[in-house]
């Protein structure tokens, strides 16, 4: 992966790579059970050092999960067209 080609200029690549240098404890915080694309999902916040998952972050993650679950439902595995 070429970080310069694939990441936005707004991303601090040095800080991003520093997170992967060594193991960092990442606390998991339960955010409850939510609905996404007709599925009940357990939502957790996994936080990197010095970062906090906000409600807005959680909602964005849930939207991504819903799109993923919806596309999986439309696949050949489920046998139903969309």
Backbone bond lengths (Angstrom), bond angles and torsions (degrees), N, CA, C in turn:
res aa  C-N    CA-C-N  psi(-1)  N-CA   C-N-CA  omega(-1)  CA-C   N-CA-C  phi
1 X - - - 1.452 - - 1.523 109.24 -
2 X 1.285 115.98 125.72 1.462 121.14 176.25 1.524 107.90 -92.05
3 X 1.330 116.39 104.74 1.461 120.40 -175.01 1.520 112.35 -58.76
4 X 1.317 117.64 -35.02 1.462 120.18 -177.99 1.518 111.63 -67.67
5 X 1.325 117.87 -31.27 1.463 121.15 -178.76 1.514 112.59 -85.33
6 X 1.339 118.41 -32.84 1.450 120.83 -169.56 1.524 115.05 -99.39
7 X 1.314 118.48 -15.90 1.464 120.25 -178.03 1.523 110.70 -108.22
8 X 1.312 114.98 147.48 1.458 121.44 176.61 1.529 109.90 -62.18
9 X 1.308 116.23 151.55 1.464 120.90 177.28 1.526 111.14 -62.92
10 X 1.319 117.31 -20.67 1.466 121.57 -179.76 1.529 112.02 -74.06
11 X 1.325 117.78 -14.92 1.464 121.42 -178.31 1.525 109.25 -83.46
12 X 1.321 115.62 127.91 1.469 121.76 176.18 1.529 107.12 -80.64
13 X 1.335 116.98 93.49 1.465 120.83 -174.74 1.521 112.02 -62.66
14 X 1.326 117.90 -34.06 1.462 120.58 177.82 1.519 111.67 -61.52
15 X 1.322 115.99 -45.59 1.469 120.27 179.16 1.525 110.64 -67.25
16 X 1.322 116.37 -37.85 1.461 120.57 179.02 1.524 110.68 -63.84
17 X 1.323 116.98 -45.78 1.459 120.51 178.68 1.525 111.84 -66.99
18 X 1.328 117.95 -33.25 1.465 121.18 178.77 1.528 111.02 -61.84
19 X 1.328 117.08 -32.03 1.470 120.02 178.43 1.525 111.26 -64.14
20 X 1.323 117.17 -26.71 1.459 120.08 -177.20 1.529 113.22 -94.90
21 X 1.336 117.89 -3.92 1.465 120.61 -177.99 1.523 112.85 -62.29
22 X 1.296 117.11 -44.46 1.460 121.57 -179.42 1.520 109.14 -138.98
23 X 1.307 114.93 172.43 1.460 119.42 178.18 1.526 109.80 -70.91
24 X 1.296 116.26 135.38 1.458 121.88 174.10 1.524 107.44 -125.72
25 X 1.301 116.57 132.99 1.461 119.40 174.28 1.519 108.07 -62.26
26 X 1.293 116.86 135.09 1.461 121.35 178.87 1.527 107.37 -124.20
27 X 1.317 116.01 99.97 1.458 118.96 -178.92 1.524 111.38 -60.13
28 X 1.316 115.09 141.25 1.467 121.26 175.82 1.530 107.72 -107.75
29 X 1.311 115.11 128.33 1.465 120.87 -178.87 1.529 108.22 -121.37
30 X 1.347 117.90 121.11 1.463 118.95 -179.96 1.530 110.92 -69.76
31 X 1.326 115.75 135.73 1.466 121.18 178.68 1.521 112.01 -112.26
32 X 1.317 116.79 4.67 1.461 120.22 175.57 1.515 113.32 103.02
33 X 1.312 113.81 -175.04 1.463 121.59 178.90 1.516 107.65 -104.11
34 X 1.322 115.60 130.93 1.461 121.53 -177.60 1.515 109.55 -130.38
35 X 1.324 116.11 169.29 1.459 122.39 176.15 1.509 108.57 -104.71
36 X 1.338 115.59 135.21 1.464 121.24 176.22 1.526 107.57 -143.10
37 X 1.323 116.88 116.22 1.468 122.94 177.74 1.522 112.10 53.32
38 X 1.326 116.41 40.24 1.458 120.68 177.81 1.518 114.73 82.20
39 X 1.317 118.13 4.56 1.459 123.20 178.85 1.520 109.04 -111.27
40 X 1.333 116.47 145.60 1.455 120.46 169.23 1.518 107.08 -88.85
41 X 1.315 116.67 128.36 1.463 121.00 -179.03 1.525 109.74 -127.02
42 X 1.332 115.36 143.16 1.462 120.95 173.02 1.522 106.35 -85.85
43 X 1.304 116.87 125.24 1.464 121.28 -176.10 1.528 109.00 -106.80
44 X 1.333 114.69 129.00 1.458 121.48 177.97 1.522 108.85 -127.57
45 X 1.304 116.31 147.89 1.469 121.78 171.94 1.513 106.84 -101.78
46 X 1.343 117.00 122.11 1.462 122.43 173.37 1.516 106.20 -106.24
47 X 1.314 116.27 117.29 1.461 120.36 -170.94 1.517 112.20 -110.39
48 X 1.330 115.14 131.82 1.466 122.07 175.77 1.525 108.62 -79.87
49 X 1.326 116.59 159.87 1.464 119.69 179.50 1.534 111.83 -54.62
50 X 1.311 115.72 130.35 1.459 121.00 178.02 1.517 114.95 78.05
51 X 1.310 117.41 6.89 1.466 120.33 -178.65 1.517 109.83 -125.72
52 X 1.307 115.73 148.31 1.458 121.86 178.51 1.514 108.97 -127.35
53 X 1.308 116.37 134.72 1.463 121.52 176.67 1.521 107.67 -80.90
54 X 1.326 116.14 123.21 1.463 121.64 179.66 1.527 109.85 -91.94
55 X 1.314 116.35 169.90 1.463 121.02 174.60 1.519 110.99 -59.25
56 X 1.330 116.10 -37.54 1.466 120.69 178.65 1.535 110.49 -65.27
57 X 1.326 117.40 -39.49 1.470 121.22 176.49 1.529 110.41 -62.56
58 X 1.334 115.96 -44.32 1.458 120.52 -179.10 1.530 110.73 -62.26
59 X 1.331 116.79 -42.14 1.468 120.43 178.97 1.525 110.80 -64.34
60 X 1.317 117.34 -39.78 1.472 120.99 178.16 1.531 109.83 -63.46
61 X 1.310 117.45 -43.45 1.460 121.19 178.03 1.513 111.92 -62.87
62 X 1.322 116.23 -38.75 1.460 120.33 179.00 1.531 111.02 -66.56
63 X 1.333 117.50 -37.21 1.474 120.47 176.15 1.527 110.90 -63.94
64 X 1.330 116.45 -40.96 1.473 120.29 177.97 1.527 110.03 -63.69
65 X 1.326 116.22 -44.83 1.465 120.23 178.82 1.530 110.96 -61.30
66 X 1.330 116.78 -41.07 1.467 120.18 179.70 1.523 111.15 -61.83
67 X 1.334 117.04 -43.07 1.474 119.86 178.17 1.524 110.81 -63.33
68 X 1.324 116.78 -40.36 1.460 120.67 178.97 1.528 110.32 -64.74
69 X 1.313 116.87 -46.88 1.461 120.46 -179.44 1.523 111.14 -64.01
70 X 1.322 116.69 -38.57 1.465 120.39 178.73 1.527 110.37 -64.98
71 X 1.342 117.70 -42.54 1.469 119.69 -179.50 1.525 110.69 -68.55
72 X 1.325 118.12 -33.26 1.466 120.93 178.26 1.525 110.30 -67.11
73 X 1.320 116.87 -35.03 1.458 121.17 -179.56 1.526 110.48 -67.04
74 X 1.335 117.06 -28.44 1.459 121.80 -177.15 1.519 112.10 -84.99
75 X 1.295 118.35 -6.10 1.459 121.29 -175.39 1.517 112.81 -76.85
76 X 1.308 114.90 172.19 1.461 121.56 -178.89 1.516 111.87 -62.63
77 X 1.323 116.16 -26.28 1.466 120.12 -179.15 1.518 111.14 -59.09
78 X 1.306 117.09 -34.77 1.460 121.02 -176.83 1.524 112.02 -93.52
79 X 1.340 116.27 -16.06 1.452 119.82 175.58 1.520 114.93 70.44
80 X 1.327 117.81 17.78 1.463 118.46 179.73 1.535 109.55 -123.80
81 X 1.331 116.43 129.87 1.457 118.78 178.14 1.523 110.54 -73.43
82 X 1.317 116.28 160.34 1.474 120.76 177.64 1.517 110.25 -111.71
